[in-house]
Amino acid sequence: MRLALHPLDVKLLRDLWHMRGQVLAIAAVIMGGVATLVMSLSTYDSLTTTRDRFYRDYRFADLFVTLKRAPEPVAERLRAIPGIERLETRVRAGVKLEVAGFADPITGLLLSVPDSGDALLNGLHLKRGRMVQPYSSDEVVLSDTLADAHRLEPGARIVAIINGKRKALEVVGVAVSPEYVYQIAPGSMFPDFKRYGVLWMGRSALAAAYDMEGAFNNATATLTRGAPVQAVLDRVDGVLAAYGGTGAYPRQDQFSNRFLSEELKQLQTTATIFPAIFLGVAAFLLDVVISRLIALQREQIAILKAFGYSNRAVGWHFVKLVLVVVLLGVAAGTALGAWFGRWLADVYQETTFRFPYLDYLLNAGTVLVALLVSAAAAITGTLFSVFRAARLAPAEGMRPETPAIYRATVLERIGLQRWFTAPTRMIMRHIERRPVKSLLTVLGISCACGLMMVGNYQKGAIDFMVDVQFRQAAREDLALTFIEPTSGKALHELAAVPGVTHVEGFRDVPAILRFQNYSYRSAVFGIQPEGRLHRSLDRRLQPVRLPAGGVVLTDHLANKMLHVKPGDLLTIEVLEGRRQVAQVPVLGITQQYLGVSAYMRQESLNELLHEGNVLSGAYLAIEPGAEPAVYAELHERPRVLGMVANAAAIRSFYATIGEFVLFYNMVASLLAGAIGFGVVYNSARIALSEGGRELASLRVLGFTRGEIAYILLGELAALALAAIPVGMLVGVGLVAILVQAFESELYRLPLILNADNYAGGAAVIVVSALLSGWLVWHKLGKLDLVAVLKTRE
Amino acid sequence: MGIAEQHELVFRARGLTKIYRMGEVEVPALRGIDLELRAGELVVLLGPSGSGKSTLLNILGGLDTPTSGEVFYLDHNLTAAGERDLTAFRRDHVGFVFQFYNLIPSLTARENVAVVTEISPAPMRPEEALALVNLGERLDHFPAQLSGGEQQRVAIARAIAKNPSVLLCDEPTGALDSQTGVVVLEALEKVNRELGTLTVLITHNVGIADMADRVVRLSDGQVVECRANPAKRSAHELSW
């Protein structure tokens, strides 16, 4: 059998080859859409699959609760609650750590593991080393984040300050836990692998150190299938109320899991918004190119039909052409998306989420979705043109298309015509004759600007958030917490530490906030009404003086979660001590981007708790350069439990996100460039094809190449220039959508775009336009002047 | 000595050859043409398709260069001119009229003329040029609103509005019926008479030759006949 292509298919391939520049430009736009789609979906798949497997294999719990202290037999009462499947008690304690050669404060979380046998729940995946030996008193397993950050291998020694006493601990293993896929120190805003870590220690050793023998202060449980979660939580709280329970919470509120879920939700958003933009633009471009091709091939189509080809065969011929472009785009996009996805998954694993393994997964389903969505967009875009080609009557096709009808533009009709030369009028009339096409071109180009702005947005937004959080609101150099609530007199001691320039106390207490049927489990912060260090900010980011007697809430907490407004009475159920329940008026709304908080005056909170001047911790300002001495001094004080140093946190945060920012900038520039170039170049080529004869005639009449380039590229330049402000609006709109979509109690992105963002967006358009212009300029040099004398279009 | 020879020599071509290379085949289009064209003449280049008349016109108009031989416009050697000089030559001295008019569809009649006068050193006003071809009252019509003959007359107005030294017309009536064609030829005749512009007109239509001062017949890339036409007839007497 001879392998032979159908002549129509040969024509198809030649047509494609003939317009290869345009084909590649459109394929590049499709590639952009497919790449974002594949990247987001495959990373989403990889993370969810890995997460689900990790949670299942390592028995991640469904319910978590922390309490002050309960004798072990109380656990039996918890186990008896219907719906509880398996429950495990633990001892848990905050701890200060020392790593040789590192002066900054390190905070740790000590968690007990059973003395013998595996943990029932929240099992550890050992990456290196071994588990602690039964009943050993000084062995710990370290979370891999802290271990990696300090290069601590099994056999290394670290020092923990346990109840004011230094204890040398031997690292015997390095592990990851489903409970701490995302690790962040309490009171801290960002993960800091160098300054926070989780340590697992034998139960009896830990209990002995914290006076918890025969008792527990933390429990986790799995629930039976279909158990009424809220009812179980309520009953657990009922049992533990007498033991200082701070409220049980379900897996979905577990911090690490919650953060991971938010991130996954964002990936899904990315997988929808961006491919939609790219494929919309690609559909428009294909329509423009295919309708031009069909116009040029009128006669060929007529001849084919005269020979007896059916409407369907002619239509299918052009659909196939579209599909070849789609296939090219999908193939390239899948490859690029897989590369991006693998990279993104690695960045996640390295900087944010710790899994025992992360298998990058590219499902056939993802590729199929990409293919179907792209093909559907492309065919929908070109449907009308293809339909018209298929319906073209043969005799009509043999005649040239009727000449285009022009008229004077609005600007000329209102009497401005004498200001424009004939070439300028040509440009204006071209644009005005096909307003929809011109508008879509402007919109297409503006998408490039918008995408670029989205890509560059993160850096500025993060800078802004950090600035607001650390230079306006939480301006302390160090936040320290006491082991337990302490008399306000402790402030004098802290102020006396050499190097400390200013001290402000704070009181915080875990509480459930309720309004009508809305509630949120959080904490109430009592701070100084006119603090110099820790302040709350109003909508204009100015510090507000906290009013007495009431509570001030973060806008997101008030508006989106509790649905309260100033003047409403909020119910505060304290989860500690005497567990007061009080009605407190909401006196104000504050602006905060990271987390959500409820603030009161410290004295008002003390009053609510029926206590005197009692503090949970203090904010310190430290003389520059004195930090190591202050840390060392405070480290020795038994009442000081944890310390968070802001400057170090910001530095390490920037180090972590640096890679993300770089990644998104690169992806955005690449894709925005693809879309910008795709639209401008195609418009230029179509304009050249449509106006080639006209321009060649003008060349014959003595116009220079520069003068005809003005007519052709002037139109493009006008559209590109118009696209810059439109693109900036598109950028603002896209960022606003992102801000909305990514809004959560964990953080809200500010809608902040600075001059750099706008400039970056405009630059993509300018560069794409210049590059396209340069390519078309070369084409203009090859216009066949002689042919136009002899041929009609 | 004929009347024409009293006038200034505008074009002087010596031994012009032009060979087109089509893949591996060489196609000679001109094989040694000698020709002189003088100011004020109306010359008809006559010949069948493929005789080389368009190639000759393109070389005279600075659109193409010969393979060998020389062409002088006044004392400028066109053969030695580069792309930039040829563009300037066309811009300042040559008026073209095409078979298919080649008007700019987005510009009105007046603007189609203006597009050329705007870049000319000493043009007439577009309205004046259009009046010369009897289109003074259709100034603001777009090409799509004009008949073929009207479009061609706009093209003539566009060609002459710069006051060119030479008007080169390639089958100006090729796309028109004979009645309309005569109107177009009348316009050319009037321009030639009133402005004294050297007019070279390509046609394969023998009937049109009767309006020429001189008829040059080409065949197979060579001049086979070059005769004066003392019995010059006016365009409105022609028919084909």
Interface residues (C-beta under 8 A of the other chain):
Chain A: T402 P403 A404 I405 Y406 R407 A408 T421 A422 P423 R425 M426 R429 H430 R433 R693 E694 S697 L698 R699 V700 L701 G702 F703 T704 R705 E707 L785 V786 V788 L789 K790 T791 R792
Chain B: S54 N58 G61 L63 D64 R84 T87 A88 F89 R90 R91 D92 V94 F96 F98 Q99 F100 N102 I104 P105 S106 L107 T108 E111 N112 A114 V115 V116 E118 I119 F142 P143 A144 R158 D170 A175
